[in-house]
Amino acid sequence: MTRYILSRALQALLVLWGAFTLSFVLLQVMPGDAVLIKFQDPELGLSPQQISDIRASYGADESAFVQYAHVLGRTLAGQLGYSIETGVPVSRMLHAAYPTTLRLAVVSFGGAIMLAAGFATAALLVPLRPLRAALRLVPGLASGIPVFWLEIVAIQLVSFHWKLVPVVGVSGWAAAVLPGLALAIPISAPLTQVFLSAAERVMAQPFIDVLRARGASPLRILYAHVLPNALPPTLTISGLVFGEILAGAVVTETVFGLDGLGQLAQQAVANQDVAVLQAIILISVAGFVVINFTIDALHPLIDPRIRRTQAGGAA
């Protein structure tokens, strides 16, 4: 178990380093010079020498290799640099923006799990075969719904027309309810599909027929016997779903006017604010890596086959 966790931790560190390096390279090849774009404005009245000094203060006059070494060392020391657009420390900007995105992620991920659990239960236990078949088509349709369209419809119907959940004049967790639930609908689709596929394979096993013959109820069979066997692949896909949440945060925060990491990333792209962009990429990848590392660590606890494989390898 210890060797398994150490191996996954090493892989996680390599992913973080690779993401940092790739983001640095991609941001370096972006057209234009963000410092010049910001400070060559004639209205600022800066002389060429002053602009040159500003570029030097940001390290923009160094070679790409020197900049990479400097940014890597600075990041390892916990210093993310300064925003070219605002001059504010990037860490301060992230500290102000991440709570909004974190609340959105928690609501959408929790909502997706509840939707997937409820829908999968209905699709497996509804007695009418045509209805079960129709229910199993819904996740595929939900996964194809554009997030921005679904969120606009949610605002118009749920908030403005039905007045169930306000989106104006709210903050904190209340502001994350409607956008989180709207984002949860397409995110729940792959969770439902994977669980249903795994559950169908388990329910086709002979021991399920034995349980039915002994008089076990369908609900007991599902939660006591099918769920533990269908959970590992669903848990694996849930880590990938977290990446969809991070990607959907950009659109969601824009539609609902939330000041989170997604909105900050959009502004950083528009302003070519490299330090902010790289920090957002790094913190997003770090969150994705931590979630998947946690899932990898949980796998041996919920899947005895992995424990047996590890025990056999150790022997």
N, C-alpha and C positions, 0 to 999 in steps of 0.2 A: 504493500500500500504506500509506504514511504517513497519507494523508488518510482512508483507511478505518479505520485504528486510532484516529486522533484522533476521528473521528465516533462510533465505538463507545465510546470513553472518555468523551466528553461525555454520551452517552446513559446510561452507567453512573452517572455523577455525578448526573444528573437523577433516575434511579430511586432512588438512595440518599436524595436530598433529599426526594423525594415520599414514600418509605416512612417517613422520619423525621417528616415533617409529618402524614401520615395517622395514624401510631401515636400521636402526641402528641394529636391531636384526639380519637381514639377513647378514649384513656385518660382524657382530661379529662371526657368525658361519662359515665364509669362512675359508677354510683350510689354515694353515700356519700363520706366523707372519710377516706382511709386514716390520716392523722395523728390525727384525732379518734378513730377506731376503736381505734387502738393506745394512745393516751395518756389517753383519758377513762375508762379502767378505774378504778373506785373503789379497787381494791386498790393502785394505784400512789400514791394520795394526793396527786396533783398539783393545785395551785390553778388556777383559770381563767387567771390571769396567766401562770403557768408554761406552761400548754398553749398560750396565745397566743404566747409567746416561742418555743416549739418550732415552731409553725406558721410563724412568721416566719423561723426558721433554715432551714426547708425551702423557703421561698418560696411556701408554700401560701396566704398572705394577699394575694398579688399578683393582678393581673388575668391572664386567660389569655394575652393578647398579651405582657405583660411576662415571664411564665413561659416562653413559647415562645422569646423572644429570649434569655433567660438560659440555658435548657437548650441551645439551639442553639450559643451562644457557648461554653458550658462543654464541650460535646461536641467541637466543633472544636478546642478546646485539649487534648483527650485526657482530660478529667475527666468521669467518668460519674456522679458524685454518690455518695450514701450510701443504703444500704438502710434503709427506715423500720422494718422488722421487727427487724433485727439491729444497725443502726448501723455496720455494717462497710462500707468502700468497695466499691462495686459492682465496680470493676476487680479487686479481690482475689477476690471471689466468682466472677467469670468466669474468672479465672486458675486457680482451683482446679477449676472444672467443665469447662472446654472440652477438656482432654486426653481425657477419657472419651468425649465426643461425637465428637471428631476420630477417635479409634481406631475407634469404631463406624461412622462414615461411611466410613473407608478400607476396613474389612473388608467392609461391606455393598456398597459400590460396586464393589470389586474382585471380590467374589463374584458380583455381578449380571452383570458383564461376562463372567466365565468361564462362568457358567451359560448366558447368552444365546449366547455363541460356540459352546459345545458343543451346545446344543439346536438352534440354527439349522443347524449343520453336519449333525447327524443328520437333521433334517427335510428337508434339501435333497439329501442323498446316499444315504439309505436306498433300496435298489432297489425295494422293494415299494410300489406306489402307495397301497394302503389304509393301510399303516403310516405313510407320509408324511402322508396326510390326517389320521390320528389324532394324530400328533405336532403338527400345526399347530393343533389344537384346544386343546392343553394350555396355551399361554401365556394364552389368554383365560380359561380356568378358574383359572389361578394368580393372575391379576390381581384376581379376585373373592374370594379368600380373605381373611377378616379377619386383620389382622396379629396382633392380640392372641391370637386362637384358635390361629394357627399357632405362635406363640411358646410358649404354654402346652403345646401338644402336643410341641414340641421339648424343653421342659424335662422333661416326663414320660417321653418315650421315649428321647431321645438321652442325657440326663444321668442320670436316676434309674433307668430300666429297663435300658438297654443299657450305661450307664456309660462312654460314649465320650468325652464332653466334660464336665468338671466345671463347675458354676456356683456352687458354694459354696466359700468359702475361697480364691478366686482373685482376682487383681488384674492391672492392666496390660493387655497385649495378650491374655493368656489369658482374661480376663473378657469380651473383646469378640468372641471367636470364635463362640460359639453364638448370641448375639443378632444379631451381624452377618450370619451365614449365614441365620438365620431371616428377617431383614428383606430379605435379598438375593433371596429366592424371588419375592415379589410384585413387587419392583422390576425384576427381570430380564424380566418379562413384556412391558412395552411396548418394551424394547430388542429383544427377539426378534421381536415383531410387526412393528416398523418395518423391521428388517433383512430379514426374510423377504419383506415386501411389496416393498421396493426390489430385493432379489435376484431375485425372480420377474420384475420388469420388465426387469432387465438380461439375464436368461437367455432372455428372449423375443426379444432382438435378433438380427439376422441374423449378426453377427460371432461369436456363440457357436456357431451351427451350423457356421460355417467352421472354428472351432477343433476342434469334435468331428470334423469330416470329416478334419482333419489328424492325428487320433489323440491329441489332448491328453486327459489323464486328467481325470475329473470333479473330483478334488481340486485339480489344478493350475488348472483353469478357475475353480473357486470362489475360491481364494486369490490367484491372479495376475491375474484379470480381473474377476470379479464383485465381490469384496471392495472394491477401490478405488473402484468406481462406486456401490456400495451404502453405503459408509461415511459420506458427508456427511449424509444425513438421520438416520442412526443417531447420529452425533455430536451433531446438533442436539437430538434427544430426550434424550440423556444429560444435557444441562444441566438439562432440566426434571425428570429423575429425581432429581437432587441435591436439588431442593425436596421431593420425596417422602421422601427420607432424613431431612431436617430435621423434617418433619411426623411421620414415623414414630418419630423419636427420643423424643418425649414418651411414647408408648405403650410402646416397647421398654424404655426406662430404668425406667419404672414397673414393668413386669412382672418385669424381671430385677434390680430394686433397685440400678441404677447411678446414681451421683451425678454426672450430667452436666447439660448445659444444659436438656435436656427436663425432668428432675426439678426443676431450679431454676425453670424457667418455671411448672411446675405449682404449686410452693409460692408463687411470687410472685403467681399469680392468686388462690390461696386467701387470701393475706394482703393483696391489693390493693397490693402493693409496686411502685409505678409506676416508680420509677427502675430497678429490676432488670428489669421487664418491657420497658421501652423499650430498655434496653441489649441484652437478648437478641434483641428484634426487629431492632435495628439490625445486630448482629453476624451474625444469620442471613441477613438481606437482603444484607449485604456479602459473605458467603461465596457466596451464590447469584449475585450480580452478578459476582464475580471468576471463578467457574467459567464462566459464560456469556460473559464478556468473553474469556477464554482460548480458548473454543471458537470464538468469532467470529474471533479472530486466527488460529486454525489453519485455518479454512475455506479461505482463499485458497491455503494451502500444499498442501492435499490435493485441492482441486477446481480444475482448470485453467480451468473455465468462468468462475469468479469472477475469476481473474487476467485472462482475456481481456476480461471486461466492464469491469474497472477500467482496463485499458490502453486500451480503446476510449473510455472516458469521459474519461481524461486527455488523449488525443489530440484 
